[in-house]
């Protein structure tokens, strides 16, 4: 799961705002040079969860999760994933869920791009959604999402996010 390396949600939230529009200090509420889980979860829930616009008060439904994650990868907004967009998704988010990284493995119509239906069909039977839905209630709550994002940012599994880990995401967002 750590191959996901960055914030599944940075892409899923469909913006670069999470890392770029805030500084490390904005997240490090106690100014100790580390972002603890509770600091991250509190800020994420308060300021970023609503970017998903969950229609249900319980959280994000599976279909919404897939729609938002696809939209986040579609950086040019053409409603298709190019080879480059697909590889970003594969390398950062669903490497643990799919065997093949090449676009051909999911491009069922052979047009060289991944449509939403192809994306959904390739990931639906995996645990991509259920790995985040920890209580198995078919919703991703704001806390499940925030904790999942925290775990992905904490690339060294220390239980804390240091400045270097935070900066990895900032650099990633500058690339997409």
Helices and strands as residue ranges (DSSP letters): G 2-4, H 8-12, H 17-20, H 24-27, E 35-36, H 37-47, G 49-52, E 60-61, H 62-73, H 83-89, I 90-94, G 103-105, H 116-123, E 139-140, H 142-153, E 160-161, H 163-175
